[in-house]
């Protein structure tokens, strides 16, 4: 999603995500609860979304793009902002864009 107003609104769904207002794109990873099987108390749409998002993040990184897995958000607010139907569950968010620069968080 590239809509600047919606990106700004999404950045307000958690105090820790205010920085999202500056990203060019946010991918909202969702799963359809009606199209998923469950076994042993595991809803497999969640695993499917996790695997898909991880592949997307790896492919983006390979192309020099920056991403960041985000699970800290208010799902109800995200669904309201984006008008996502009730049976669709928001699993994670990831911004997508070119990194401003490389920063080393930890040197070993």
N, C-alpha and C positions, 0 to 999 in steps of 0.2 A: 504494500500500500504506500502510495506517494503523497496522499492528501495531507498537506501541512497542518491544517486545522485538526484533522483526526489524529495525526502524530502528536501534536501538542496535547490534545485531550488524553491520549494514551499515556503520555508522560506523567500525567497527574493521577494515574491509577495506583501509584505507590510512591511514598516519599523518597525511596531510594532510586527511583527511575526518572527523576526530573531531568537528567541529562539527555534523555531520549528526544526531547524537543528539538535537538540539534542534528538528528540523523536524517539522511535523505529518504530512507526506505525502512519500513518495519514489516517483517514477515510474521503473520499471526498463524501459528500452527494449531490446527483444530482437528478433531475427530468426530465422526458421526456415531453417537451411542447406539443408534438403531441398527447399524450395519456391522456391529462387532459381536464377536463371541466372548464368552466369559468361561473361565475354568479355574478352579481353586482360588476363588475370590480375586482373580486377575481379569481386568477388562482389557482385552487385547488391542482395542483402538489406541489406547495410550502407548503401548509398546510400538505399534505401527508408526505413530506420529513421532515418537522419540527416535526411532531408527531413521525415518525419512529426514527429520530435521538434522540429525547428525551427519548424514550423507550430504545434505545441502551445505552445512557448515564446512565440511572437509573440502567439497568442490569449490566453494567460494574462497577459502583460504588458498587453495592451489592456484586460483586466478589472481591472487594478490588483494582480495577483498577482505574487509574486517567484519567479523560477526561476534556475537556474544549471546550465549544461552541465557535467557531470562525466564525465571519461574516465579519471581516475586511480583505479583500483580493481583489486582482485584478482578477476578474472572467475571463477576456480574457487571462491573463497570465497563470492562472491555466489550462484553456482549452488547451492552446497551449502546455504547458509542458506535459500534460497527453494525448494529441491528442483526446480530447473529441469532438464528433460531434456537429455541429451547433445547432441541435434541442434539445440537452441536456443542461440544465442549472445547473451550480454549485450553490447550495443554501448555504451550510455551510461546514466547516471543523471541525474535532475534532481529536486531537492526542489521542493515546491510549497507556497506559503503566502503570507500577507500580510507584506510587509516591515515590520520594526520601525521603520524611519525611513529617510529618504533621506540617503545619505552621498555626498559628491562625492570621487571618487578623484583627479581631475585637473582643474584649471581651466586653460582655454586663453585 
